[in-house]
């Protein structure tokens, strides 16, 4: 009787064929936020739409929550919710810092909401060319 002489081979390890860095959603978010001009604001959802991930506004929020560790710095105070509310204010060093930074840039805020939100809204889909 002949024995099965099949030899087990180690799995072949794939190696990257490209020198392109690994994709980072947070890095893409930060690149966009760094381009928001002083005195303007955008929303989590607008950033998500621009990145082609319409339903990931919460992920943009998570990126903003971690933005304090990024270098160069991220102007996270310029990102608000779709209604102009300062929903991320609790993630700053003090609960009033987000508002203070916006006011320093001549953005008017009342009751944790951007006044004249429509006119100072910065939409990356129209402001940035892919």
C-alpha angles and dihedrals in degrees: 000000000000118000121224104258096190110141120211112236126207113252113263112250116226118226126200113265092199138062092216113123120249114276114261120189091193091053090052091050091049092050090056096044091051088060096056105111121236111271093028132094138196136191135249089242095051090055091048092050091049090052090052094248101106095173097050102082088124090057088054086053090053089051090052090049089057095041095100089076096051123106125240093037122264121225090224091162088075093066117084137158124280091270095050094257119149092235093156095056094105090063093063125090089263129017090245099045095091091054092044092053092049092048089051086060091050094256109145117226129184126178091352092304131110112247113223090013094166093057098048096038112124113206112198090202091066100027099048124056116214 
